[in-house]
C-alpha cells in the first residue's frame, strides 16, 4: 500500500529543493557541500573498512589525529589542507580523482 503522507512529504521536499536550488549561487553552494560530504564519507568508510582507528591513519599519514577527525566531517574537511587529505587517502591506499567539466546552462 502506498503511504500518501510519505509520498506527499517527498514531493514537498522535491519542490523545496527545486525552489532552493533555483539560483546559480545556491546550486554552486549545494555542489560544493555535496563534494565535501562525498569526500568525507568516502575516506571515513575506507578507514573503517581497513579496520584502522583515526589515530592509526594519522600515524600512517604523518599528520595529527585531529586532522583525520576533521577530514571525516563535512564541515571539518573544509579547514584541512588538501595535502593532508591526500596523505590520508594514500595511507588508505586510495587516490583522489577530480573531474572538471563545463557547467550546463
C-alpha angles and dihedrals in degrees: 000000000000116000101223094189091056091044091051091049090051091050091048090051091049091051090047091050091051091050095045093047094047094105126068092234092053092050091049092050091047092050091049092051091046091052092051091046092051092048093049093046094047094051093044092050092047091051093049092045088053088052092233128142121231088251092054092050090048090054092048091047095044094236136112118277089236089063091055089051090051093048090055093058124071094228095040096051089066091065097049119092114249089239091064091049090052090049090054091048091050091048087056091047092249135124127211116233122194124195119198118193137168114276116247120237 
